[in-house]
Amino acid sequence: MWRLLTLILFSFTGNKNLSAQHKNIVFQTDFGLKDGAVAAMKGVAIATDSSLRLFDLTHEIPAYNIWEAAYRLEQTIPYWPAGTVFVSVVDPGVGTNRQSVVLKTKSGHFIVTPDNGTLTLVAETQGIEAIRRIDETINRRKGSENSYTFHGRDVYAYTAARLASGLIRFEEVGPVLPAAVVKIPYQKAVIENEIIKGSIPVLDIQYGNIWTNIPATMLKQMEINSGDELQVSIYEDSTLKYQGLLKLVATFGDVPDGKPLAYFNSLMNLSFAINIGNFSETHRISSGNKWKVAIKLSAIK
């Protein structure tokens, strides 16, 4: 009898824990840390439930750069346990009619954010289980009803804390929306006529390396191997910004200092660098949905 009760209790507790999101919240903003904005958001969360565990993804997203926010979410979410609640606030349209939502991914993660393009990549890679619009008559910090410029504190941190703590279930966030999000257009990784095309979603900013969205598997499909020389063309929209030959190697030390190379980054995507140098600054290459790349095997062997 006790064993049966234990099994029933375990089952109930498991369901409750799934609803409570394991009390993890991960914050991402473009606020920086020069003032108290991030601390205010965390204060709202802790005031809701002092047992919450608060973490930072980054607060150094370039101001208003929704695309980079989308990329950093996609880059990070797979490494966190299902049930984690993410708050992403890069919101140049704060106070306008853009929707405030919580997206539940098919992987079991929750993202509290404006639906302004931030969810572009996560929706594709993690999948959409459901989306709910935040009902601000319920899920808004008390006393903030007349504030229109800090939804990160008054709506997103507050809703995330209630969700992560188990004070509300996902179904209590607000009304369900169609399973679609606002998307930022970009060049997906494809093979066309023996040319691999992709985009430069982000820079390895500390070192100026160029990260693409082209997976190693795509080069393998084209029978491109370590040691091969690639003809690389980089465009901003349709304007050619760089063209050169880069040797595909395993690591930076495989070429002399100051020499360029192609390699696979920690996400196993094709990247470009200068050994002990800065590719981005040297060739004036940036990143974002408008930056595109095309590669093919060099005719020179």
VOPAGU-2260 file (C-alpha; in pm, 1 decimal, decimal comma):
REM VOPAGU-2260
SITE   aa  ch    i         X         Y         Z
SITE  MET   A    0       0,0       0,0       0,0
SITE  TRP   A    1     278,3     240,7      98,3
SITE  ARG   A    2     461,2     158,3    -224,4
SITE  LEU   A    3     150,3     241,6    -427,6
SITE  LEU   A    4     106,0     570,6    -242,4
SITE  THR   A    5     472,3     653,2    -300,0
SITE  LEU   A    6     437,5     589,5    -673,0
SITE  ILE   A    7     126,1     806,0    -690,8
SITE  LEU   A    8     297,6    1082,2    -490,2
SITE  PHE   A    9     608,7    1062,1    -711,5
SITE  SER   A   10     393,6    1089,9   -1022,6
SITE  PHE   A   11     208,5    1389,5    -881,2
SITE  THR   A   12     530,2    1559,1    -770,3
SITE  GLY   A   13     684,7    1503,8   -1112,3
SITE  ASN   A   14     393,5    1676,0   -1281,3
SITE  LYS   A   15     412,8    1958,8   -1030,7
SITE  ASN   A   16     784,1    2005,0   -1093,1
SITE  LEU   A   17     723,0    2025,3   -1465,6
SITE  SER   A   18     468,5    2298,9   -1397,0
SITE  ALA   A   19     711,4    2477,6   -1163,1
SITE  GLN   A   20     983,9    2490,0   -1428,7
SITE  HIS   A   21    1251,0    2381,8   -1174,6
SITE  LYS   A   22    1286,0    2746,2   -1054,8
SITE  ASN   A   23    1556,5    2842,3   -1307,7
SITE  ILE   A   24    1536,0    3179,2   -1485,1
SITE  VAL   A   25    1795,3    3291,1   -1742,3
SITE  PHE   A   26    1801,4    3661,7   -1836,3
SITE  GLN   A   27    1913,1    3820,5   -2163,1
SITE  THR   A   28    1893,1    4193,0   -2246,6
SITE  ASP   A   29    2062,0    4476,5   -2433,4
SITE  PHE   A   30    2066,2    4685,5   -2111,2
SITE  GLY   A   31    2432,2    4646,5   -2019,6
SITE  LEU   A   32    2532,6    4660,5   -1653,1
SITE  LYS   A   33    2605,4    5030,8   -1614,5
SITE  ASP   A   34    2281,5    5101,1   -1428,5
SITE  GLY   A   35    2025,2    4919,5   -1217,1
SITE  ALA   A   36    1792,2    4789,0   -1488,5
SITE  VAL   A   37    1904,2    4425,2   -1468,5
SITE  ALA   A   38    1909,7    4435,4   -1089,6
SITE  ALA   A   39    1554,1    4571,2   -1091,1
SITE  MET   A   40    1435,4    4276,5   -1301,1
SITE  LYS   A   41    1606,1    4030,4   -1069,1
SITE  GLY   A   42    1459,8    4209,3    -768,3
SITE  VAL   A   43    1109,1    4161,6    -906,7
SITE  ALA   A   44    1181,1    3791,1    -954,5
SITE  ILE   A   45    1323,8    3740,8    -604,8
SITE  ALA   A   46    1039,0    3937,9    -448,5
SITE  THR   A   47     801,5    3694,2    -616,4
SITE  ASP   A   48     984,0    3385,8    -488,1
SITE  SER   A   49    1310,8    3412,1    -295,1
SITE  SER   A   50    1400,6    3050,8    -377,5
SITE  LEU   A   51    1428,6    3116,1    -752,3
SITE  ARG   A   52    1768,3    3059,6    -916,2
SITE  LEU   A   53    1862,9    3351,2   -1142,4
SITE  PHE   A   54    2126,0    3334,0   -1416,3
SITE  ASP   A   55    2254,6    3563,3   -1692,9
SITE  LEU   A   56    2282,0    3463,3   -2055,5
SITE  THR   A   57    2416,0    3807,4   -2152,2
SITE  HIS   A   58    2329,1    4173,4   -2106,4
SITE  GLU   A   59    2569,0    4285,3   -2379,5
SITE  ILE   A   60    2345,5    4237,6   -2684,1
SITE  PRO   A   61    2412,3    4546,1   -2901,2
SITE  ALA   A   62    2137,8    4802,4   -2846,5
SITE  TYR   A   63    1817,9    4716,4   -3036,2
SITE  ASN   A   64    1981,5    4416,8   -3209,7
SITE  ILE   A   65    1691,8    4172,7   -3215,5
SITE  TRP   A   66    1874,4    3939,0   -3452,2
SITE  GLU   A   67    2163,7    3883,4   -3213,3
SITE  ALA   A   68    1918,4    3819,7   -2929,7
SITE  ALA   A   69    1756,1    3552,7   -3146,5
SITE  TYR   A   70    2093,8    3392,1   -3214,1
SITE  ARG   A   71    2212,2    3391,3   -2852,0
SITE  LEU   A   72    1892,5    3220,4   -2742,8
SITE  GLU   A   73    1932,6    2948,0   -3004,1
SITE  GLN   A   74    2298,8    2907,7   -2911,7
SITE  THR   A   75    2228,1    2864,8   -2539,1
SITE  ILE   A   76    1892,1    2697,1   -2485,5
SITE  PRO   A   77    1995,5    2339,6   -2578,7
SITE  TYR   A   78    2241,4    2329,0   -2287,1
SITE  TRP   A   79    1979,2    2406,1   -2020,5
SITE  PRO   A   80    1738,4    2150,2   -1873,5
SITE  ALA   A   81    1381,1    2131,9   -1994,3
SITE  GLY   A   82    1161,7    2354,9   -1781,7
SITE  THR   A   83    1408,0    2645,3   -1769,1
SITE  VAL   A   84    1244,7    2986,3   -1817,1
SITE  PHE   A   85    1430,7    3238,1   -2035,1
SITE  VAL   A   86    1360,1    3611,0   -2031,1
SITE  SER   A   87    1482,6    3795,7   -2341,4
SITE  VAL   A   88    1433,2    4171,3   -2352,6
SITE  VAL   A   89    1564,2    4343,4   -2664,3
SITE  ASP   A   90    1261,6    4555,6   -2724,4
SITE  PRO   A   91    1292,5    4869,9   -2937,8
SITE  GLY   A   92     913,7    4858,7   -2979,7
SITE  VAL   A   93     836,1    4870,0   -2607,5
SITE  GLY   A   94     495,8    5026,5   -2545,1
SITE  THR   A   95     373,8    4966,8   -2901,3
SITE  ASN   A   96     130,0    4703,2   -3021,2
SITE  ARG   A   97     393,0    4426,1   -3054,8
SITE  GLN   A   98     276,2    4126,1   -2852,6
SITE  SER   A   99     426,1    4011,0   -2521,8
SITE  VAL   A  100     432,9    3632,3   -2521,5
SITE  VAL   A  101     559,4    3314,6   -2361,2
SITE  LEU   A  102     669,1    3046,9   -2606,9
SITE  LYS   A  103     693,4    2686,3   -2489,8
SITE  THR   A  104     930,3    2492,8   -2714,6
SITE  LYS   A  105     891,5    2128,5   -2803,4
SITE  SER   A  106    1208,5    2073,1   -2600,8
SITE  GLY   A  107    1023,0    2194,2   -2290,0
SITE  HIS   A  108    1183,0    2537,9   -2248,1
SITE  PHE   A  109     991,6    2861,8   -2191,3
SITE  ILE   A  110    1083,2    3201,9   -2338,6
SITE  VAL   A  111     925,9    3523,0   -2207,8
SITE  THR   A  112     979,5    3799,7   -2461,7
SITE  PRO   A  113     826,5    4045,0   -2705,4
SITE  ASP   A  114     731,3    3868,4   -3028,4
SITE  ASN   A  115     940,9    4096,8   -3246,1
SITE  GLY   A  116    1174,4    3853,9   -3422,7
SITE  THR   A  117    1356,1    3733,5   -3109,4
SITE  LEU   A  118    1196,7    3390,6   -3151,6
SITE  THR   A  119    1296,1    3344,8   -3517,7
SITE  LEU   A  120    1567,4    3080,9   -3471,0
SITE  VAL   A  121    1440,8    2904,0   -3158,8
SITE  ALA   A  122    1106,3    2842,8   -3325,7
SITE  GLU   A  123    1286,2    2671,1   -3613,2
SITE  THR   A  124    1538,5    2462,7   -3418,3
SITE  GLN   A  125    1351,2    2380,7   -3097,7
SITE  GLY   A  126     998,8    2383,1   -3239,3
SITE  ILE   A  127     684,1    2548,9   -3105,1
SITE  GLU   A  128     476,0    2351,7   -2857,8
SITE  ALA   A  129     248,7    2649,2   -2787,0
SITE  ILE   A  130     249,4    3029,9   -2760,1
SITE  ARG   A  131      45,8    3235,4   -2516,0
SITE  ARG   A  132      -1,7    3609,7   -2503,5
SITE  ILE   A  133      73,8    3751,7   -2159,4
SITE  ASP   A  134    -247,9    3869,1   -1996,0
SITE  GLU   A  135    -126,6    4186,7   -1829,4
SITE  THR   A  136    -442,6    4222,1   -1622,0
SITE  ILE   A  137    -311,9    3922,2   -1425,3
SITE  ASN   A  138      57,9    3888,3   -1503,2
SITE  ARG   A  139     191,3    4236,2   -1443,4
SITE  ARG   A  140     369,4    4377,2   -1141,3
SITE  LYS   A  141     120,0    4549,8    -914,7
SITE  GLY   A  142     139,3    4928,1    -930,7
SITE  SER   A  143     306,0    4937,0   -1272,1
SITE  GLU   A  144      -6,5    4973,3   -1480,3
SITE  ASN   A  145      79,8    5326,6   -1593,1
SITE  SER   A  146     437,1    5242,9   -1695,1
SITE  TYR   A  147     497,6    5176,5   -2064,5
SITE  THR   A  148     876,7    5176,8   -2102,5
SITE  PHE   A  149    1008,5    4897,4   -1877,8
SITE  HIS   A  150     811,8    4583,6   -1960,8
SITE  GLY   A  151    1127,4    4382,6   -1888,4
SITE  ARG   A  152    1076,1    4458,8   -1520,6
SITE  ASP   A  153     700,4    4501,9   -1499,0
SITE  VAL   A  154     577,3    4224,3   -1729,7
SITE  TYR   A  155     851,1    3983,2   -1839,8
SITE  ALA   A  156    1049,0    3935,3   -1517,4
SITE  TYR   A  157     726,2    3923,7   -1317,2
SITE  THR   A  158     557,6    3669,0   -1544,5
SITE  ALA   A  159     873,6    3457,7   -1565,4
SITE  ALA   A  160     903,7    3450,6   -1186,4
SITE  ARG   A  161     542,6    3344,3   -1140,2
SITE  LEU   A  162     584,7    3074,8   -1403,5
SITE  ALA   A  163     919,4    2946,7   -1275,2
SITE  SER   A  164     800,7    2940,4    -915,3
SITE  GLY   A  165     486,5    2745,2    -999,1
SITE  LEU   A  166     254,0    3026,1    -887,7
SITE  ILE   A  167      96,1    2999,4   -1231,5
SITE  ARG   A  168      82,9    2722,5   -1488,7
SITE  PHE   A  169     168,5    2790,2   -1851,4
SITE  GLU   A  170    -203,0    2782,0   -1928,8
SITE  GLU   A  171    -250,6    3076,7   -1690,4
SITE  VAL   A  172      -8,7    3305,1   -1875,7
SITE  GLY   A  173    -284,7    3420,5   -2106,4
SITE  PRO   A  174    -477,2    3324,3   -2419,7
SITE  VAL   A  175    -324,2    3079,0   -2663,3
SITE  LEU   A  176    -203,9    3221,0   -2995,3
SITE  PRO   A  177    -146,8    3060,6   -3336,3
SITE  ALA   A  178     178,4    2859,9   -3339,2
SITE  ALA   A  179     367,6    3117,0   -3545,7
SITE  VAL   A  180     609,7    3396,9   -3458,4
SITE  VAL   A  181     738,5    3716,9   -3615,4
SITE  LYS   A  182    1041,5    3612,1   -3822,5
SITE  ILE   A  183    1349,2    3796,1   -3940,4
SITE  PRO   A  184    1446,6    3688,5   -4294,3
SITE  TYR   A  185    1795,9    3543,1   -4342,4
SITE  GLN   A  186    1992,6    3311,8   -4570,4
SITE  LYS   A  187    1956,3    2954,6   -4450,6
SITE  ALA   A  188    2235,7    2708,7   -4517,0
SITE  VAL   A  189    2173,7    2542,8   -4854,4
SITE  ILE   A  190    2362,8    2377,7   -5138,7
SITE  GLU   A  191    2294,7    2522,5   -5482,9
SITE  ASN   A  192    2487,6    2419,6   -5793,6
SITE  GLU   A  193    2791,7    2294,2   -5599,3
SITE  ILE   A  194    2801,5    2615,9   -5395,1
SITE  ILE   A  195    2721,7    2619,2   -5024,0
SITE  LYS   A  196    2534,9    2932,6   -4919,9
SITE  GLY   A  197    2467,2    3057,0   -4570,7
SITE  SER   A  198    2471,0    3357,8   -4341,8
SITE  ILE   A  199    2694,1    3513,8   -4077,2
SITE  PRO   A  200    2457,0    3520,1   -3780,1
SITE  VAL   A  201    2713,3    3641,8   -3527,1
SITE  LEU   A  202    3080,5    3714,8   -3467,4
SITE  ASP   A  203    3304,6    3548,5   -3212,9
SITE  ILE   A  204    3330,9    3905,3   -3096,3
SITE  GLN   A  205    3622,8    3876,7   -2855,8
SITE  TYR   A  206    3855,7    3757,6   -3130,8
SITE  GLY   A  207    3688,2    3885,5   -3447,5
SITE  ASN   A  208    3625,8    3538,3   -3589,7
SITE  ILE   A  209    3345,3    3497,1   -3843,3
SITE  TRP   A  210    3081,5    3238,6   -3753,5
SITE  THR   A  211    2847,6    3106,3   -4022,7
SITE  ASN   A  212    2535,6    2893,3   -3999,5
SITE  ILE   A  213    2682,4    2629,7   -4235,2
SITE  PRO   A  214    2712,4    2297,2   -4051,0
SITE  ALA   A  215    3009,3    2064,1   -4084,4
SITE  THR   A  216    2772,7    1797,7   -4214,0
SITE  MET   A  217    2702,3    2007,6   -4521,2
SITE  LEU   A  218    3072,0    2023,6   -4611,8
SITE  LYS   A  219    3096,9    1649,7   -4559,4
SITE  GLN   A  220    2802,4    1607,4   -4795,5
SITE  MET   A  221    3002,3    1800,6   -5056,1
SITE  GLU   A  222    3309,6    1583,4   -4984,7
SITE  ILE   A  223    3505,0    1881,5   -4852,2
SITE  ASN   A  224    3765,7    1769,6   -4601,0
SITE  SER   A  225    4031,3    1911,6   -4371,8
SITE  GLY   A  226    4321,8    2037,3   -4579,9
SITE  ASP   A  227    4104,3    2145,8   -4871,7
SITE  GLU   A  228    4116,8    2505,0   -4990,7
SITE  LEU   A  229    3790,1    2695,5   -5005,0
SITE  GLN   A  230    3694,6    2990,9   -5220,0
SITE  VAL   A  231    3504,5    3215,0   -4980,7
SITE  SER   A  232    3284,7    3510,1   -5081,3
SITE  ILE   A  233    3117,4    3730,0   -4819,7
SITE  TYR   A  234    2836,5    3975,0   -4900,6
SITE  GLU   A  235    2640,3    4242,7   -4720,8
SITE  ASP   A  236    2307,5    4208,8   -4897,2
SITE  SER   A  237    2427,8    4184,6   -5260,0
SITE  THR   A  238    2752,2    4382,4   -5215,7
SITE  LEU   A  239    3069,8    4173,3   -5220,5
SITE  LYS   A  240    3279,0    4259,2   -4912,7
SITE  TYR   A  241    3545,4    3987,0   -4918,6
SITE  GLN   A  242    3672,1    3714,9   -5147,3
SITE  GLY   A  243    3966,2    3488,4   -5081,1
SITE  LEU   A  244    4107,4    3138,3   -5050,8
SITE  LEU   A  245    4102,1    2981,9   -4703,8
SITE  LYS   A  246    4242,0    2644,8   -4604,9
SITE  LEU   A  247    4008,7    2428,3   -4396,1
SITE  VAL   A  248    4203,9    2315,8   -4088,4
SITE  ALA   A  249    4132,5    2157,9   -3749,9
SITE  THR   A  250    4261,2    2441,6   -3532,4
SITE  PHE   A  251    4429,5    2782,9   -3539,9
SITE  GLY   A  252    4782,4    2653,1   -3486,3
SITE  ASP   A  253    4764,0    2465,2   -3817,4
SITE  VAL   A  254    4854,4    2789,6   -3997,2
SITE  PRO   A  255    5129,7    3044,1   -3917,4
SITE  ASP   A  256    5053,6    3351,3   -3705,8
SITE  GLY   A  257    4879,4    3621,9   -3906,1
SITE  LYS   A  258    4746,0    3381,4   -4169,5
SITE  PRO   A  259    4374,5    3325,7   -4240,9
SITE  LEU   A  260    4198,8    2991,4   -4203,2
SITE  ALA   A  261    3863,9    2814,9   -4215,5
SITE  TYR   A  262    3763,5    2589,9   -3923,9
SITE  PHE   A  263    3462,2    2448,1   -3739,7
SITE  ASN   A  264    3363,5    2637,3   -3426,1
SITE  SER   A  265    3232,1    2493,1   -3099,8
SITE  LEU   A  266    2887,1    2452,4   -3257,4
SITE  MET   A  267    3044,0    2259,2   -3547,5
SITE  ASN   A  268    2960,8    2536,0   -3793,1
SITE  LEU   A  269    3203,2    2667,5   -4054,5
SITE  SER   A  270    3396,5    2973,0   -3936,9
SITE  PHE   A  271    3677,6    3199,6   -4059,5
SITE  ALA   A  272    3963,1    3351,5   -3862,1
SITE  ILE   A  273    4313,3    3491,4   -3867,1
SITE  ASN   A  274    4552,4    3308,8   -3637,6
SITE  ILE   A  275    4646,5    3560,9   -3367,0
SITE  GLY   A  276    4454,3    3825,4   -3556,5
SITE  ASN   A  277    4109,5    3974,8   -3611,9
SITE  PHE   A  278    3933,2    3872,6   -3935,1
SITE  SER   A  279    3634,7    4098,7   -3876,0
SITE  GLU   A  280    3839,5    4415,7   -3826,5
SITE  THR   A  281    4092,7    4333,3   -4098,1
SITE  HIS   A  282    3829,9    4281,1   -4367,4
SITE  ARG   A  283    3551,6    4498,7   -4222,3
SITE  ILE   A  284    3309,2    4210,0   -4193,1
SITE  SER   A  285    3012,0    4226,2   -3957,2
SITE  SER   A  286    2720,2    3994,9   -3882,0
SITE  GLY   A  287    2342,9    3983,5   -3890,2
SITE  ASN   A  288    2065,2    3868,9   -4116,7
SITE  LYS   A  289    2194,6    4081,0   -4407,8
SITE  TRP   A  290    2540,8    3921,4   -4410,6
SITE  LYS   A  291    2576,3    3622,3   -4643,4
SITE  VAL   A  292    2850,7    3379,9   -4741,7
SITE  ALA   A  293    2909,7    3148,1   -5035,1
SITE  ILE   A  294    3181,7    2881,1   -5046,0
SITE  LYS   A  295    3305,8    2626,2   -5292,0
SITE  LEU   A  296    3614,1    2411,7   -5339,8
SITE  SER   A  297    3899,0    2605,7   -5492,6
SITE  ALA   A  298    4006,8    2494,8   -5839,6
SITE  ILE   A  299    4364,2    2531,1   -5713,1
SITE  LYS   A  300    4495,1    2209,8   -5552,9
